[in-house]
Amino acid sequence: MDLRTFLMQSSDLSDMAYSDDFLSGWTRRHLKKGAHLSRQEQSETGEFILLEGYLSSSICDQDGKEICVSFYAGPSVVTPNIARTRNGLSLVSIVAMADSTLARIDSEVLSNWMISAEPVRNWANGILREALSRKVEREWCLAALSGAERLTWFRQAYPGYEDIFPHTLIASYLGFTPVTMSRLRKSDKIR
């Protein structure tokens, strides 16, 4: 999908008279499968729209244990910079799970657009609300649901992702081991 088509799908941006100026601030970026869009604890100032492809986002603790925290399937918006960075450093690593195409704009440039153009402000604030809502839903899932219920929730919240993303990442995202994931999938097929 091209950036103009993606942006114009939003009711906030569909009538923007200055859309060409807004579009000119974005650049295209291609990532090969396995390439990083960002790395934890490295400088990051971009806002991204995944136009095509698949990404996963993870955090790594001091012992090297990696935990998946987000999935993206294009076309979609990557979690806004304000929610994935602190003091200009990325809190997460984001990797391409397939060859991917993105659009990038600097966070400060987007912030300036948000100040000067109400449609952009409404669009960006809506994306931030959606990202925070997804994070809260996942936290609720991890705290309140059994393993089987978590897998059911994942399938409803992210239809088709089980066929796209490695099951080890999905297990990590849902807070259980790959072995548990395998058992849950197997018992689900038996029913």
Secondary structure, DSSP 8 states (H G I E B T S, - for coil): --HHHHHHTSTTTTT-TTHHHHHHT-EEEEE-TT-EEE-TTSB--EEEEEEESEEEEEEE-TT--EEEEEEEESSEE---HHHHEETTEESSEEEESS-EEEEEEEHHHHHHHHHH-HHHHHHHHHHHHHHHHHHHHHHHHHHH--HHHHHHHHHHHSTTHHHHS-HHHHHHHHTS-HHHHHHHHHHHHH-
